[in-house]
């Protein structure tokens, strides 16, 4: 008895790409920081305490956001997903 195969009616959905969200979040943050640094230099130079300015705090926050999103969107972190470059799927 021959088996009948159902015809494919649509393509399989693309998998979620966390790299896009990573790039958008960090790109927007960098753009806002760059815009503030260029247009509001006096605001970024405002001292909060001691030698610490709003600009220094902004860079520290941007760096921590970068690290947090990198850790969050890294699909291979602790999941045991094989590396695509090794040819294993």
GINOR-V827672 format. One record per backbone hydrogen bond with DSSP energy under -1.0 kcal/mol. CO is the residue of the C=O (numbers start at 1). NH is the residue of the N-H. E is the energy in kcal/mol with one decimal. If there is no record, write none. Layout:
co:CO nh:NH e:E
co:CO nh:NH e:E
This chain:
co:17 nh:20 e:-1.2
co:18 nh:22 e:-2.1
co:19 nh:23 e:-2.2
co:20 nh:24 e:-2.4
co:21 nh:25 e:-2.6
co:22 nh:26 e:-2.1
co:23 nh:27 e:-2.2
co:24 nh:28 e:-2.5
co:25 nh:29 e:-1.9
co:26 nh:30 e:-2.3
co:27 nh:31 e:-2.4
co:28 nh:32 e:-2.5
co:29 nh:33 e:-2.4
co:30 nh:34 e:-2.8
co:31 nh:35 e:-2.5
co:32 nh:36 e:-2.5
co:33 nh:37 e:-2.4
co:34 nh:38 e:-2.1
co:35 nh:39 e:-2.6
co:36 nh:40 e:-2.2
co:40 nh:44 e:-2.4
co:41 nh:45 e:-1.4
co:43 nh:46 e:-1.3
co:44 nh:55 e:-2.5
co:46 nh:54 e:-1.7
co:49 nh:52 e:-2.1
co:52 nh:48 e:-3.2
co:53 nh:57 e:-2.1
co:54 nh:58 e:-2.4
co:55 nh:59 e:-2.1
co:56 nh:60 e:-2.3
co:57 nh:61 e:-2.6
co:58 nh:62 e:-2.5
co:59 nh:63 e:-2.5
co:60 nh:64 e:-2.3
co:61 nh:65 e:-2.3
co:62 nh:66 e:-2.3
co:63 nh:67 e:-2.2
co:64 nh:68 e:-2.5
co:65 nh:69 e:-2.7
co:66 nh:70 e:-2.1
co:67 nh:71 e:-2.2
co:68 nh:72 e:-2.2
co:69 nh:73 e:-2.5
co:73 nh:75 e:-1.0
co:74 nh:77 e:-1.0
co:83 nh:88 e:-1.0
